Amino acid sequence: MSSDLWRRIGLTIGALLVFRFGTYISVPGIDFAVWEQIFRQHSGGILGAFDSLSGGAIGRLSIFSLSILPFVTASLSLQLASIVSSRLRALPKRGESGRRRLDAYTLILTIVMAAFQAFGIARALQDVPNMVAEPGTTFLLTTTFSLTGGVIFLVWLAAQITARGLGNGLALISAAGIVAELPAAVAGMFDLARRGVLSTDLVLALVLLAVALTALIVHMELARRQLEVTFRRQAGARTLEGRSQLRLKLNNAGIVPTILASWLLLLPFLATNLGWGLPDWIMAHLTQGRPVFLVLYGVAIVLCVFFYTAFLLNPDEVAEDLRKHGGVVAGVEPGEATANHVDHMVSRVSAIGAVYLAFVYLVPEIVVAKWSLPFYLGGTSLLILVCAILDLKAQLEQARQESSEAT
């Protein structure tokens, strides 16, 4: 391997080590004995899910507790806003200046969201008896600036990995957090089995489930539906012909549908906080792990897959691009017929991807709810980890190939 490739690998590893070190820098002024007791009581639910994605930063109340979630939320919010805003939708098409402006909008919205969440966390911590040594304005400001600064630093660090290292920085930081907490989670599971809290058969079943889900994710993420495309161009008096393939991913939307689905299911709780809540018996069925919650979440994921895929991939634009470049799908007339054919294929592929995504998320949730597991087991975390590794592997192979061709 060339020195440039080694430099990129070293930068990536160094950046991830910096992230890991930062998860141990705690927010000042907290009684961690009180926090550990609260965290232990809720580590099997949504708090455990966020802790896994943050690399244990929440469990240690680190400055990286918010992780990169505000940035992901801001980026996704702007994507959704571009559906109704022609100005936002046109920015990526304006070249480098448009992308820089869109990045600036994303960063500003990230800071606003991070500050809002950080202040809410500071207020919540201050309201817990004996949690904060010296509650007041100083603690609120210190905690808000610490958590917001942690988010900004992680966004910058992820950008450095993407630009100068290997892989997608955001995905690798999330994956690094999951990997860092994985040994402790496995050790904790076997310790529960040793103490008789979990049966040996259940532990074996969980291990086999993790292996099976990993194999499924690898297979589905690498799967492609191929459309044969014939290209014909006129170059002077000669007609140049060639063949290519239009490849459609089975899961073209990534983990975005799971995020959108979680937003939808948070709306009733948001309405409750604003005084427009549903009856208590309905809200009780919408809590995580309940059958109604799981059914609604699965349906929401499927619907969000179709919605987001339609946003990412417009069949009419695909047909127009093929026409401009002289491309014809085998056995299909150019123009509207091609658009309809692509739309039909995308719908079929999206249906498979939607079922797969809902399955990967819901199966671990059902297992946790049915056997009341005292720890978090998440399909989303596994999906992030596997996808990050596959992307890193692809980029490493491409970099090695470019390095060998250069020499």
QUIBELPE-V676920 format. One record per residue. N is the residue number from 0. PSI is psi as a letter, one per 20 degrees, with the letter a starting at -180 (NA if undefined). OMEGA is omega as a letter, one per 30 degrees, with the letter a starting at -180 (none if undefined). Layout:
N/PSI/OMEGA
N/PSI/OMEGA
This chain:
0/q/a
1/r/l
2/h/l
3/h/l
4/g/l
5/h/l
6/g/l
7/h/l
8/g/l
9/g/l
10/g/l
11/g/l
12/g/l
13/g/l
14/g/l
15/h/l
16/h/l
17/g/l
18/g/a
19/h/l
20/h/a
21/h/l
22/i/l
23/i/l
24/o/a
25/q/l
26/p/a
27/q/l
28/j/a
29/p/l
30/o/a
31/i/l
32/g/l
33/g/a
34/g/a
35/h/l
36/g/l
37/g/a
38/h/a
39/h/a
40/h/a
41/j/a
42/i/a
43/i/a
44/c/a
45/h/l
46/h/l
47/h/l
48/g/l
49/h/l
50/h/l
51/g/a
52/h/a
53/j/l
54/k/a
55/j/a
56/h/l
57/g/l
58/h/l
59/j/a
60/l/a
61/r/l
62/i/l
63/k/a
64/h/l
65/i/l
66/b/a
67/j/a
68/h/l
69/h/l
70/g/l
71/g/l
72/g/l
73/g/a
74/g/a
75/h/l
76/g/l
77/h/l
78/g/l
79/h/l
80/h/a
81/i/l
82/h/a
83/i/a
84/o/l
85/h/l
86/g/l
87/h/a
88/h/a
89/i/a
90/g/a
91/h/a
92/i/a
93/j/l
94/b/a
95/g/a
96/h/l
97/g/l
98/h/l
99/g/l
100/g/l
101/h/l
102/h/l
103/g/l
104/g/a
105/g/a
106/g/l
107/g/l
108/h/l
109/g/a
110/g/l
111/g/a
112/g/l
113/g/l
114/g/l
115/g/l
116/g/a
117/g/l
118/h/l
119/g/l
120/g/l
121/g/l
122/g/a
123/g/l
124/h/a
125/h/a
126/i/l
127/p/a
128/p/l
129/j/a
130/g/a
131/p/a
132/g/a
133/n/l
134/q/l
135/a/a
136/g/a
137/g/l
138/g/a
139/g/a
140/g/a
141/g/a
142/g/a
143/g/l
144/h/a
145/g/a
146/h/l
147/g/l
148/h/l
149/g/l
150/g/a
151/g/l
152/g/a
153/h/l
154/g/l
155/g/a
156/g/l
157/h/l
158/h/l
159/h/l
160/g/a
161/g/a
162/h/a
163/i/a
164/b/l
165/p/l
166/r/l
167/p/a
168/g/a
169/g/a
170/h/a
171/h/l
172/g/l
173/g/a
174/h/l
175/h/l
176/g/l
177/g/a
178/h/a
179/h/a
180/i/a
181/g/l
182/g/l
183/h/l
184/g/l
185/g/l
186/g/l
187/h/l
188/g/l
189/h/l
190/h/l
191/h/l
192/h/a
193/h/a
194/i/l
195/j/l
196/h/l
197/q/l
198/q/l
199/h/l
200/h/l
201/g/l
202/g/l
203/g/l
204/h/l
205/g/l
206/g/l
207/h/l
208/g/l
209/g/l
210/g/a
211/g/l
212/h/l
213/g/l
214/g/l
215/g/a
216/g/l
217/g/a
218/g/a
219/h/a
220/h/l
221/i/a
222/q/l
223/q/l
224/o/a
225/p/l
226/p/l
227/p/a
228/p/l
229/p/a
230/p/l
231/p/l
232/q/l
233/o/l
234/n/a
235/c/l
236/i/a
237/q/l
238/o/a
239/p/a
240/q/l
241/r/l
242/q/l
243/a/a
244/p/l
245/o/a
246/p/l
247/p/l
248/q/l
249/h/l
250/n/a
251/i/a
252/i/a
253/b/a
254/j/a
255/g/l
256/h/l
257/h/l
258/g/l
259/g/l
260/h/l
261/h/l
262/g/a
263/g/a
264/i/l
265/i/a
266/g/l
267/h/l
268/h/l
269/g/l
270/h/l
271/g/l
272/h/l
273/j/l
274/j/l
275/k/a
276/r/l
277/r/l
278/q/a
279/h/a
280/h/l
281/g/l
282/h/l
283/h/l
284/i/a
285/j/l
286/q/a
287/p/l
288/i/l
289/q/a
290/g/a
291/g/l
292/g/a
293/g/l
294/g/a
295/h/a
296/g/l
297/g/l
298/g/l
299/h/l
300/g/a
301/g/a
302/h/a
303/h/l
304/g/l
305/g/a
306/g/a
307/h/l
308/h/l
309/h/l
310/g/a
311/h/a
312/o/l
313/o/a
314/h/l
315/g/l
316/h/l
317/g/l
318/h/l
319/g/l
320/g/l
321/g/a
322/g/a
323/h/a
324/j/l
325/k/a
326/q/l
327/p/l
328/p/a
329/p/l
330/j/a
331/p/l
332/q/l
333/r/l
334/c/a
335/h/l
336/g/l
337/g/l
338/g/l
339/h/l
340/g/l
341/g/l
342/g/l
343/g/a
344/g/l
345/h/l
346/g/l
347/g/l
348/g/a
349/h/l
350/g/l
351/g/l
352/h/a
353/g/l
354/g/l
355/g/a
356/g/l
357/h/l
358/g/a
359/h/l
360/g/a
361/h/a
362/g/l
363/h/l
364/g/l
365/g/l
366/g/l
367/g/a
368/g/a
369/g/a
370/j/l
371/l/a
372/p/a
373/k/l
374/r/a
375/p/l
376/o/a
377/p/l
378/h/l
379/g/l
380/g/l
381/h/l
382/g/l
383/g/a
384/g/a
385/g/a
386/h/l
387/g/l
388/g/l
389/g/l
390/g/l
391/g/l
392/g/a
393/g/a
394/h/l
395/g/l
396/h/l
397/g/l
398/h/l
399/h/l
400/g/l
401/h/l
402/g/a
403/h/l
404/h/a
405/h/l
406/NA/none
